[in-house]
Amino acid sequence: MDTKQLRELILTELSNIAPEIEEDEVPDDQDMREALELDSMDFLNLVIAVSKKTKVNIPEVDYPKILTLNGMINYINNN
């Protein structure tokens, strides 16, 4: 999966979890939880959905690496 496809996948899953968020509101390099006011359950649901779709296990210890959109993309691409 290339970076563009992965970005679209993450944004799609994010819109499934928080439909009020517009794609252009999602910052590339800011903590998505803070920037989009996601609670911990929404973030966890995003991680689970992306993990299932990409078949990449994301352990809780690695969550700090995936707090940003670019961080999540890079993590998935490198694992």
C-alpha positions as CSV (number, residue, x, y, z in Angstrom):
1,M,0.0,0.0,0.0
2,D,1.5,3.3,-1.0
3,T,1.5,6.4,1.1
4,K,-1.4,8.0,-0.7
5,Q,-3.6,4.9,-0.3
6,L,-2.6,4.6,3.4
7,R,-3.5,8.3,4.0
8,E,-6.9,7.8,2.4
9,L,-7.5,4.6,4.5
10,I,-6.7,6.4,7.7
11,L,-8.8,9.4,6.8
12,T,-11.7,7.1,5.9
13,E,-11.5,5.2,9.1
14,L,-11.3,8.5,11.0
15,S,-14.4,9.8,9.3
16,N,-16.2,6.5,10.2
17,I,-15.3,7.1,13.9
18,A,-15.8,10.9,13.9
19,P,-18.0,11.9,11.0
20,E,-18.0,15.5,11.9
21,I,-14.3,15.8,11.1
22,E,-13.5,17.1,7.5
23,E,-10.4,15.6,5.8
24,D,-8.9,19.0,5.4
25,E,-9.1,19.6,9.2
26,V,-6.7,16.7,9.8
27,P,-3.2,18.1,10.4
28,D,-0.2,16.1,9.1
29,D,2.2,16.7,12.1
30,Q,0.0,17.5,15.1
31,D,-1.3,15.2,17.7
32,M,-4.6,14.1,16.2
33,R,-6.2,13.6,19.6
34,E,-5.6,17.3,20.5
35,A,-6.1,18.9,17.1
36,L,-9.4,17.0,16.4
37,E,-10.5,16.7,20.0
38,L,-10.6,12.9,19.8
39,D,-11.1,11.1,23.1
40,S,-9.1,8.1,24.0
41,M,-11.8,5.7,22.9
42,D,-12.0,7.3,19.4
43,F,-8.3,7.1,19.1
44,L,-8.2,3.5,20.2
45,N,-11.0,2.7,17.7
46,L,-8.9,4.4,14.9
47,V,-5.8,2.4,15.8
48,I,-7.8,-0.9,15.9
49,A,-9.5,-0.1,12.5
50,V,-6.2,0.9,10.8
51,S,-4.5,-2.1,12.3
52,K,-7.1,-4.5,11.0
53,K,-7.2,-3.0,7.5
54,T,-3.4,-2.9,7.1
55,K,-2.7,-6.1,9.1
56,V,0.0,-4.3,11.0
57,N,-0.1,-4.9,14.8
58,I,0.3,-1.6,16.7
59,P,1.2,-2.4,20.3
60,E,0.1,0.2,22.9
61,V,3.8,0.9,23.7
62,D,4.1,2.3,20.1
63,Y,1.1,4.7,20.3
64,P,3.3,7.7,20.8
65,K,4.7,7.0,17.4
66,I,1.3,7.2,15.7
67,L,-0.2,10.3,17.3
68,T,0.1,12.3,14.1
69,L,-1.2,11.4,10.6
70,N,2.3,11.3,9.2
71,G,3.5,9.3,12.2
72,M,0.8,6.7,11.6
73,I,1.6,6.5,7.9
74,N,5.3,6.1,8.5
75,Y,4.8,3.5,11.2
76,I,2.6,1.4,9.0
77,N,4.9,1.7,6.1
78,N,7.9,0.6,8.2
79,N,6.2,-2.4,9.8
